[in-house]
């Protein structure tokens, strides 16, 4: 039944929508317009997923955007540009394994936008098959894309906050050598069971993890300025990553504080940055099967993206904002109300936006 659920759940556009040629310098577009860079990054399960990084000159935050079903980067391109311009944010969006031109750099097609420049040298290189390893830091050191890589990412976040204050000096003195492994047995075991080219829940989890590590390890984006944004299908990997970061942030806090003298721990703790700046769930579901059948509080073993079972474990430092149409016929409104009720109280600091006359795909026009 799990395979049947996956076939119903994942509907990538065929053929993929072409990407759009945008300058990486911003000189070819209107003054102040966001600039765009494409890259292909490797995941822990062997996929090479396509990403687009949109930057705005006035941005303070970066959205890690997970799109809905039957969409790809080419399809949502204009929407992402408008979103960046409207909110003054940077955006990293990615295609799930099996969507768009993931695992198909050489077959990548660009649209005929005549007023934009050709891709950068790095984009051309990744189109030729040289995907970026998101677990490679700027210094070239490799880390596996699991537990140690998250600890390393948080370590980079703390060191990037360095200043002349005593608390920063204490943090800088911490030994971040936590024994990085060349390989990961859990990843090896999972990759032997999951095809690196197929749409699956496991691949989506690996995809968003790689995208997050690409932001933090390669692009050096501070973790506390990253806001996860998941729309519809994208709410699955988004909620998964938020809950996973909560686990590893707690582990890292313990690791840092154990390195300190007991008398200094109370001064270090308030200065440890959060792993996320926030999370937005747009037309999110409680789980995939629950959009089709009422199974009550029991989660079937064949279900996919069971957000209802993990949303309670997202970081309490992560403010969450829910968006849903009350007339949504794809993901009924009850899903949103259930998810909102399961949020930790510390996260539900913003009232949700329930669009009165909106359905599943037209909230943006309200």
C-alpha positions in Angstrom: 0.0 0.0 0.0 3.0 2.3 0.7 3.9 2.3 -3.0 0.3 3.0 -4.0 0.3 6.0 -1.6 3.5 7.3 -3.1 2.2 7.0 -6.7 -0.9 9.0 -5.7 1.0 11.5 -3.6 3.8 12.4 -6.0 2.8 14.0 -9.3 5.8 15.7 -10.9 5.1 17.8 -14.0 5.9 16.0 -17.2 7.7 17.3 -19.1 9.5 19.5 -16.5 8.9 23.3 -16.9 12.0 25.0 -18.2 14.1 27.1 -15.9 14.5 30.9 -16.5 17.8 32.6 -17.4 18.6 35.2 -14.8 21.8 37.1 -14.2 23.8 36.3 -11.1 25.0 39.9 -10.8 21.7 41.6 -11.0 23.0 44.0 -13.8 20.6 42.7 -16.4 17.4 43.0 -14.5 15.5 46.1 -13.2 17.2 48.1 -10.5 16.7 46.4 -7.2 15.2 43.3 -8.7 16.2 40.0 -7.0 19.1 38.1 -8.5 19.0 34.3 -9.2 21.6 31.5 -9.1 21.0 27.9 -10.0 23.0 25.0 -8.5 22.7 21.2 -8.2 23.5 19.7 -4.8 24.0 16.1 -3.7 21.9 14.5 -1.1 22.9 11.7 1.4 20.9 9.2 -0.7 22.7 10.0 -3.9 20.3 12.4 -5.7 21.5 15.5 -7.4 18.7 18.0 -6.8 18.2 21.3 -8.6 18.0 24.5 -6.5 17.5 28.2 -7.2 18.8 30.8 -4.9 17.1 34.2 -5.1 18.7 37.1 -3.3 17.3 40.5 -2.4 19.6 43.3 -1.5 17.5 44.3 1.5 17.0 40.8 2.8 17.5 39.9 6.5 16.0 36.5 6.3 16.1 33.5 3.9 13.1 31.3 3.1 13.9 27.6 2.5 10.9 27.0 0.2 9.4 23.5 -0.3 6.9 23.6 -3.1 3.6 21.9 -3.6 2.7 18.9 -5.7 2.5 19.1 -9.5 5.0 22.0 -9.4 8.7 22.4 -10.1 11.2 25.3 -10.1 10.3 26.4 -13.6 6.6 26.5 -12.7 7.0 28.6 -9.5 9.7 30.9 -10.8 7.7 34.0 -11.1 5.9 33.4 -7.8 9.2 33.2 -6.0 10.4 36.4 -7.6 7.3 38.2 -6.5 7.5 36.7 -3.0 11.1 37.8 -2.7 10.3 41.4 -3.9 7.2 41.7 -1.7 8.7 40.4 1.6 12.3 41.5 0.9 13.7 38.1 1.6 16.2 35.7 0.1 14.8 32.4 -1.1 16.3 29.0 -1.6 13.9 26.7 -3.4 14.6 23.2 -4.6 13.1 20.4 -6.6 12.4 17.1 -4.9 14.1 14.0 -6.3 12.0 13.0 -9.4 10.8 16.6 -9.9 12.0 19.1 -12.5 15.6 18.7 -13.5 16.8 16.9 -10.4 19.2 14.1 -11.5 19.0 15.5 -15.0 21.4 18.5 -15.2 22.5 17.7 -18.8 18.9 17.7 -19.9 18.2 21.0 -18.3 16.2 23.4 -20.5 16.0 27.2 -20.1 13.2 29.4 -21.2 13.7 32.1 -23.9 13.7 35.1 -21.6 15.6 37.5 -23.9 16.3 40.2 -21.4 18.3 38.1 -19.0 21.9 37.0 -19.1 23.1 33.4 -19.4 23.8 31.2 -16.4 27.0 31.8 -14.4 30.1 29.6 -14.8 29.1 27.7 -11.6 25.6 27.1 -13.0 27.1 25.8 -16.3 29.4 23.5 -14.3 26.5 22.0 -12.3 24.5 21.6 -15.4 27.3 19.5 -16.8 27.0 17.2 -13.8 29.4 18.6 -11.1 26.9 18.8 -8.3 27.8 20.6 -5.1 28.3 18.6 -1.9 26.3 20.6 0.7 28.3 18.9 3.5 31.5 20.5 2.2 32.2 23.6 4.2 33.8 26.7 2.7 37.2 25.4 3.9 36.7 22.2 1.9 36.3 19.9 4.8 33.8 17.1 4.2 31.2 16.0 6.8 28.5 13.4 6.4 25.0 14.7 6.0 23.6 13.3 9.2 24.2 13.9 12.9 27.7 15.3 12.9 27.0 17.6 10.0 24.1 19.2 11.9 26.4 19.6 14.9 29.0 21.1 12.7 26.5 23.5 11.2 25.4 24.7 14.6 29.1 25.1 15.6 29.6 27.4 12.6 26.6 29.4 13.7 28.1 30.0 17.1 31.5 30.9 15.8 30.0 33.4 13.3 28.6 35.4 16.2 32.1 36.1 17.6 32.7 39.5 19.0 34.8 41.0 21.8 32.3 40.0 24.5 33.3 37.5 27.2 30.4 35.2 26.2 31.6 35.0 22.6 35.2 34.3 23.7 33.9 31.4 25.8 32.0 30.0 22.8 35.0 30.4 20.5 37.1 28.4 22.9 34.9 25.4 22.6 36.5 22.4 20.8 34.2 21.5 17.9 36.0 18.3 16.9 33.2 15.8 17.3 34.8 13.1 15.2 33.4 13.5 11.7 32.9 10.2 9.9 33.8 9.5 6.3 30.6 7.5 5.8 27.4 6.9 7.6 26.0 3.3 8.1 22.4 4.5 8.4 22.6 6.4 5.1 24.3 3.5 3.4 21.6 1.1 4.6 18.8 3.5 3.5 20.3 4.3 0.1 20.5 0.6 -0.7 16.7 0.4 -0.3 15.7 3.8 -1.8 16.3 4.6 -5.5 18.1 7.9 -5.8 15.9 8.9 -8.8 12.4 8.1 -7.5 9.9 10.3 -5.7 9.7 9.1 -2.1 9.3 10.4 1.4 12.8 9.3 2.2 14.3 11.2 -0.7 12.3 14.3 0.2 13.7 14.2 3.7 17.2 13.9 2.3 16.5 16.7 -0.2 15.5 19.3 2.3 18.3 18.3 4.6 20.8 18.8 1.8 19.2 22.2 1.0 19.5 23.3 4.6 23.2 22.2 4.8 23.8 24.0 1.5 22.5 27.2 3.0 24.5 26.9 6.2 27.7 25.1 5.2 28.2 26.4 1.6 26.4 29.8 1.5 27.2 30.5 5.2 23.7 31.7 6.0 23.2 32.0 9.8 20.8 29.3 10.9 18.6 31.7 13.0 17.8 33.7 9.8 16.4 30.7 8.0 12.6 30.4 7.8 11.2 27.2 6.5 8.2 27.6 4.2 6.3 24.5 3.2 3.3 24.6 0.8 0.9 21.6 0.6 3.2 18.6 -0.1 6.1 20.7 1.0 4.7 20.8 4.5 5.9 17.2 4.9 9.7 17.7 4.5 9.4 21.2 6.2 7.9 19.8 9.4 10.3 16.9 9.3 13.4 19.2 9.2 12.1 21.4 11.9 11.6 18.5 14.3 15.0 17.0 13.3 16.8 20.3 14.0 15.1 20.4 17.4 16.7 17.1 18.3 20.2 18.1 17.1 20.0 21.5 18.6 19.3 20.0 22.0 22.2 17.7 21.6 24.5 20.5 20.6 23.5 22.7 23.5 24.3 19.9 25.8 27.6 19.4 24.0 28.6 23.1 24.3 27.5 23.5 27.9 29.3 20.3 29.0 32.5 21.8 27.6 32.2 24.8 30.0 33.0 25.1 33.6 29.8 25.0 35.7 30.2 28.6 36.7 30.2 29.8 33.1 27.3 27.7 31.7 24.6 30.2 32.8 26.4 32.9 30.8 26.9 30.8 27.6 23.3 29.4 27.4 21.5 32.6 26.5 23.9 33.3 23.6 23.4 30.0 21.8 21.5 30.9 18.6 18.5 29.0 17.4 18.7 26.5 14.5 15.7 28.2 12.8 14.2 31.7 12.5 10.7 30.3 12.0 8.4 28.1 10.0 5.4 28.8 7.7 3.0 26.0 6.8 0.8 26.9 3.8 -2.1 24.5 3.0 -0.5 21.8 5.1 -2.0 18.4 5.8 -1.9 16.3 8.9 -0.7 13.3 6.8 -1.0 12.1 3.2 -3.5 9.3 3.8 -5.7 11.6 6.0 -6.3 13.8 3.0 -8.2 10.8 1.4 -9.6 8.9 4.4 -10.6 9.7 7.9 -8.4 7.3 10.0 -8.9 9.2 13.2 -5.9 9.5 15.6 -4.3 6.2 14.4 -1.5 6.6 11.9 -1.2 3.8 9.4 2.3 2.3 8.8 1.9 3.0 5.1 1.1 6.7 5.6 3.5 9.4 4.3 4.5 12.7 5.9 2.7 12.3 9.2 3.0 15.9 10.2 0.5 15.4 13.0 2.9 13.1 14.8 6.0 15.3 14.7 4.8 18.9 14.8 4.7 18.9 18.6 8.5 18.4 18.6 9.7 21.4 16.6 12.0 23.8 18.4 10.1 25.9 21.0 12.3 28.9 19.9 10.8 28.6 16.4 7.7 30.8 15.8 5.2 29.2 13.4 2.6 30.7 11.1 -0.1 28.7 9.4 -2.0 29.7 6.3 -5.0 27.8 5.0 -8.1 28.3 2.9 -11.4 27.5 4.6 -12.8 26.2 1.3 -9.8 24.0 0.5 -11.2 20.8 -1.2 -7.7 19.2 -1.6 -6.5 19.5 2.0 -9.6 20.1 4.2 -9.5 23.1 6.6 -9.7 20.7 9.5 -6.1 19.6 8.9 -4.9 23.1 9.5 -6.9 23.5 12.7 -5.5 20.2 14.0 -1.9 21.1 13.3 -2.3 24.4 14.9 -3.7 22.8 18.0 -0.6 20.5 18.2 1.9 23.3 18.0 4.0 23.9 21.1 2.5 27.0 22.9 5.8 28.8 22.6 5.6 28.5 18.8 2.1 29.6 18.3 2.8 33.3 19.0 1.3 34.5 15.7 -2.4 34.0 14.9 -3.0 31.8 11.9 -4.3 33.2 8.6 -7.5 31.4 7.7 -8.7 32.7 4.3 -12.5 32.8 4.3 -13.2 32.2 0.6 -10.0 30.6 -0.6 -9.3 27.1 -1.8 -6.1 25.2 -2.1 -4.3 27.1 -4.9 -5.7 30.6 -4.8 -4.8 32.0 -1.3 -2.1 34.3 -2.8 -4.8 36.2 -4.7 -6.7 37.0 -1.5 
